[in-house]
Amino acid sequence: MADYIVIPAAARPMAISSVVISARLQHILCWKGCRVLGDLHGLRLSDLALWRNCGKTTVLELLGVVRCLQHGNWNAQTKPDVKDLAGNYEI
């Protein structure tokens, strides 16, 4: 299964700190050295799930953010609804 993260080119320079995400996801990404959304481009969701403190809910949250960005309906003021946006993705 191809589970690579694809961040649209226009969103890649956007700072992760400017995105409304959970503190857990924010800390995990910071700990892994991700500063802008473009740092996530090309990573695999399945690899992300293996990172320390990064469980299914956290991966699904990131997937929701990525899908919002891909569909151009990102609202930086609110967190995406993980259940709506993650669809049938299984970890």
Secondary structure by P-SEA (a helix, b strand, c coil): ccccccccccccccccccccccaaaaaaaaaaccccccccccccaaaaaacccccaaaaaaaaaaaaaaaacccccccccccccccccccc
